[in-house]
Amino acid sequence: MSRLSIAAAAVAIALSPLTSLAADKIVVLNVDNASCELCGPIVKMSLSRVSGVKAVQIKEASVDSGAVATVTFDDATANIAKLIAATTNAGYPSHQQN
């Protein structure tokens, strides 16, 4: 085994516990101002562009409630604040559903 192979193996072993700390999380966001037909796709696109986001589902606004985004993300890369910032920057402020 070459020194390079040994070094690469050592790095992989050293980093392996760090990857086990990351986990997929799911958050549900209530999205304000997203009441038009094009709003849902815009919100979905803005969330999908956040690094670490794996999936986004949008429930369109209805007469009784606003739009709702369900986001699956890697918590080692993304967080709820980044997701809220993404929708807010797109013109659709959001907050975590209780």
ABEGO torsion letter per residue (X at the ends): XBAAAAAAAAAAAAAAAAAAABBBBBBBBBBBGBABAAAAAAAAAAAAABBGBABBBBBBBBAABBBBBBBBBBAAABBAAAAAAAAAAAGBBBBBBX
